[in-house]
Amino acid sequence: MSAWLIARRELGALFRTPAGSLIAAFVLFLDALQLNAVAIGTGRRPSGEVLEIFLLNAAFVTEVLAVLLSMRLVVEPLTAPLLLSAPVRERDVVLGKVSAAFVFLTVVTAATLYLPALVYVYGKVSIGHVAAGYLGLLLVGAASLGVGAAAAAATTSPFVAVVVSAAVLGTLELMYYVAGVASLEWRDALRALAPVWKHHRSFRRGILQLSDVVYLVAMAYVGVYVAVRLLGRRRDR
């Protein structure tokens, strides 16, 4: 019940405040821009390839959205004494904030569905391909929010939370390219760390691969678990 109340409060704040509207508008603009400027390009690509490129770029935009939402996951100094001294478990605080952020991310992501719908109407792609791609986007968003939650629990500054979560996600994605110059025994392990480059690949091709689902869900779970533990340490001080 406590987690639900916190989630409802946070979700209301995201939809009512100018910051939430600006974040949503920024993401919608980026997705529309990358479809027309990058995915479609010269207009000579097959529809399936256009959709795949769109979903790849949309996955990175989703990571950006999650990083920006990590600002709302911080328990700020003004509210920390009241919130952390209340009979509310750290798990409820974290789950409430992360759930609200994920619902907001889902709504914003769903608002971009008209873009692949245009590819579907004027090209030859399946609804299943679009559905798999968007499931992948939501899983990438959940995994990224897990990272953002851990970063937010480690600090009282929204700016620091954004910087840390962006640095962690950027490093994980960069590992895919570092693997190219790493020794053979480390290559697969390093590539496996990249949420988008490695684990969103099957989704943007219209395929549901269990290992990718498990990795992204586990990444979200670990992030939330770390956030709960870090918040518990702040309460014990």
C-alpha positions as CSV (number, residue, x, y, z in Angstrom):
1,M,0.0,0.0,0.0
2,S,2.8,2.4,0.9
3,A,4.6,1.8,-2.4
4,W,1.3,2.4,-4.3
5,L,0.7,5.7,-2.5
6,I,4.3,6.8,-3.3
7,A,4.0,5.7,-6.9
8,R,0.7,7.6,-7.3
9,R,2.2,10.8,-5.9
10,E,5.3,10.5,-8.0
11,L,3.4,9.7,-11.2
12,G,1.1,12.7,-10.6
13,A,4.1,14.9,-10.2
14,L,5.6,13.7,-13.4
15,F,2.5,14.4,-15.4
16,R,1.7,17.7,-13.8
17,T,5.1,19.4,-13.7
18,P,6.7,21.2,-16.6
19,A,9.8,19.0,-16.3
20,G,7.7,15.9,-17.1
21,S,6.2,17.5,-20.1
22,L,9.5,18.7,-21.4
23,I,11.1,15.3,-21.0
24,A,8.2,13.7,-22.9
25,A,8.3,16.3,-25.6
26,F,12.1,15.9,-26.0
27,V,11.8,12.1,-26.3
28,L,9.0,12.3,-28.8
29,F,11.0,14.8,-30.9
30,L,14.1,12.6,-30.9
31,D,12.2,9.5,-32.0
32,A,10.4,11.4,-34.8
33,L,13.7,13.0,-35.9
34,Q,15.7,9.8,-35.9
35,L,13.0,7.9,-37.9
36,N,12.9,10.5,-40.7
37,A,16.6,11.5,-40.7
38,V,18.3,8.2,-39.9
39,A,16.0,5.2,-40.3
40,I,14.3,6.3,-43.5
41,G,17.3,8.2,-44.8
42,T,17.3,8.2,-48.6
43,G,14.0,6.2,-48.7
44,R,15.6,3.3,-50.5
45,R,15.9,0.9,-47.5
46,P,13.5,-2.1,-47.2
47,S,10.8,-1.5,-44.6
48,G,12.1,-4.2,-42.3
49,E,15.5,-2.5,-42.2
50,V,13.9,0.9,-41.6
51,L,12.0,-0.5,-38.6
52,E,15.1,-2.2,-37.2
53,I,17.2,1.0,-37.4
54,F,14.3,2.9,-35.8
55,L,14.1,0.4,-32.9
56,L,17.9,0.5,-32.4
57,N,17.9,4.3,-32.1
58,A,14.7,4.3,-30.0
59,A,16.4,2.0,-27.5
60,F,19.1,4.5,-27.0
61,V,16.5,7.3,-26.7
62,T,14.8,5.1,-24.1
63,E,18.0,4.9,-22.1
64,V,18.2,8.7,-22.3
65,L,14.7,8.9,-21.0
66,A,15.5,6.6,-18.1
67,V,18.6,8.7,-17.2
68,L,16.5,11.9,-17.2
69,L,13.9,10.2,-15.0
70,S,16.6,9.2,-12.5
71,M,16.3,12.8,-11.2
72,R,12.9,11.9,-9.8
73,L,14.2,8.8,-8.1
74,V,16.4,10.8,-5.7
75,V,15.3,11.1,-2.1
76,E,16.2,14.8,-1.7
77,P,17.6,16.4,1.5
78,L,14.4,18.3,2.2
79,T,12.1,15.2,2.1
80,A,14.6,12.6,3.3
81,P,14.2,13.1,7.1
82,L,10.4,12.9,6.9
83,L,10.3,10.0,4.4
84,L,13.1,8.0,6.0
85,S,11.8,8.4,9.5
86,A,8.2,7.4,8.6
87,P,7.1,3.8,9.0
88,V,7.7,3.1,5.4
89,R,10.1,0.4,4.3
90,E,13.0,1.3,2.0
91,R,11.7,-1.2,-0.5
92,D,8.3,0.7,-0.7
93,V,10.1,4.0,-1.3
94,V,12.2,2.6,-4.1
95,L,9.5,0.5,-5.7
96,G,7.1,3.4,-5.6
97,K,9.4,5.8,-7.3
98,V,10.7,3.3,-9.9
99,S,7.1,2.1,-10.6
100,A,6.0,5.7,-11.3
101,A,9.0,6.3,-13.5
102,F,8.4,3.1,-15.4
103,V,4.7,3.9,-16.0
104,F,5.7,7.3,-17.3
105,L,8.3,5.8,-19.5
106,T,5.7,3.3,-20.8
107,V,3.2,6.0,-21.7
108,V,5.9,8.1,-23.5
109,T,7.1,5.1,-25.3
110,A,3.6,4.1,-26.3
111,A,3.1,7.6,-27.7
112,T,5.7,6.9,-30.3
113,L,3.8,3.9,-31.7
114,Y,2.5,6.0,-34.6
115,L,6.0,6.1,-36.0
116,P,6.5,2.4,-36.7
117,A,2.8,2.3,-37.6
118,L,3.7,4.5,-40.6
119,V,6.3,2.0,-41.6
120,Y,3.7,-0.8,-41.2
121,V,1.1,1.1,-43.3
122,Y,3.4,2.0,-46.1
123,G,5.8,-0.9,-46.0
124,K,6.0,-4.6,-45.4
125,V,6.5,-5.3,-41.7
126,S,4.5,-7.4,-39.3
127,I,2.7,-6.4,-36.2
128,G,4.7,-9.0,-34.3
129,H,7.9,-7.4,-35.3
130,V,6.7,-4.0,-33.9
131,A,5.4,-5.7,-30.8
132,A,8.7,-7.5,-30.1
133,G,10.6,-4.3,-30.7
134,Y,8.5,-2.3,-28.3
135,L,8.7,-5.0,-25.6
136,G,12.4,-4.7,-26.0
137,L,12.2,-1.0,-25.5
138,L,10.3,-1.4,-22.3
139,L,12.7,-3.9,-21.0
140,V,15.7,-1.7,-21.8
141,G,13.8,1.1,-20.0
142,A,13.3,-1.0,-16.9
143,A,17.0,-2.1,-16.9
144,S,18.1,1.5,-17.3
145,L,15.7,2.7,-14.5
146,G,17.3,0.0,-12.3
147,V,20.7,1.7,-12.9
148,G,19.1,5.1,-12.3
149,A,17.6,4.0,-9.0
150,A,20.9,2.7,-7.7
151,A,22.6,5.9,-8.7
152,A,19.8,8.0,-7.2
153,A,20.0,6.1,-3.9
154,A,23.7,6.8,-3.6
155,T,23.3,10.6,-3.7
156,T,21.1,13.4,-2.7
157,S,21.7,15.4,-5.9
158,P,19.5,14.9,-9.0
159,F,22.3,16.1,-11.2
160,V,24.8,13.6,-9.8
161,A,22.2,10.8,-10.2
162,V,21.8,11.7,-13.9
163,V,25.6,11.9,-14.5
164,V,26.3,8.6,-12.7
165,S,23.5,6.7,-14.4
166,A,24.5,8.1,-17.8
167,A,28.2,7.1,-17.1
168,V,27.2,3.5,-16.1
169,L,24.9,2.9,-19.0
170,G,27.4,4.5,-21.4
171,T,30.2,2.3,-20.1
172,L,28.1,-0.8,-20.5
173,E,27.3,0.0,-24.1
174,L,30.9,0.9,-24.8
175,M,32.0,-2.6,-23.6
176,Y,30.5,-3.9,-26.9
177,Y,33.2,-2.1,-28.8
178,V,35.9,-2.7,-26.2
179,A,35.3,-6.4,-26.8
180,G,36.6,-6.0,-30.3
181,V,40.1,-5.3,-29.0
182,A,39.9,-7.6,-26.0
183,S,41.4,-11.1,-25.8
184,L,39.2,-13.9,-27.1
185,E,38.3,-15.3,-23.7
186,W,36.9,-11.9,-22.6
187,R,35.2,-10.9,-25.8
188,D,31.8,-12.6,-25.3
189,A,31.6,-11.6,-21.7
190,L,32.2,-7.9,-22.4
191,R,29.7,-7.8,-25.3
192,A,27.1,-9.4,-23.1
193,L,27.2,-6.3,-20.8
194,A,25.7,-4.0,-23.4
195,P,21.9,-3.7,-22.9
196,V,21.1,-2.2,-26.3
197,W,23.9,-3.3,-28.6
198,K,23.7,-6.9,-27.4
199,H,20.4,-7.7,-25.7
200,H,18.0,-5.5,-27.7
201,R,19.3,-7.0,-31.0
202,S,16.8,-9.9,-31.0
203,F,13.9,-7.6,-30.2
204,R,14.6,-5.2,-33.0
205,R,14.7,-8.1,-35.4
206,G,11.2,-9.2,-34.2
207,I,12.5,-12.2,-32.1
208,L,11.9,-12.9,-28.4
209,Q,15.0,-14.5,-27.0
210,L,14.8,-15.7,-23.4
211,S,18.4,-14.9,-22.5
212,D,17.9,-11.3,-23.5
213,V,14.7,-11.0,-21.5
214,V,16.4,-12.6,-18.4
215,Y,19.4,-10.3,-18.7
216,L,17.4,-7.1,-18.9
217,V,15.0,-8.1,-16.1
218,A,17.9,-9.2,-13.9
219,M,19.6,-5.8,-14.6
220,A,16.5,-4.0,-13.4
221,Y,16.2,-6.3,-10.3
222,V,19.8,-5.8,-9.3
223,G,19.5,-2.1,-9.7
224,V,16.4,-1.9,-7.5
225,Y,18.0,-4.2,-4.9
226,V,21.1,-2.1,-4.7
227,A,18.9,1.0,-4.4
228,V,17.0,-0.5,-1.5
229,R,20.2,-1.5,0.3
230,L,21.8,2.0,-0.2
231,L,18.7,3.7,1.0
232,G,18.6,1.5,4.1
233,R,22.2,2.6,4.9
234,R,21.1,6.2,4.8
235,R,18.2,5.5,7.2
236,D,20.6,3.7,9.6
237,R,22.9,6.7,9.9
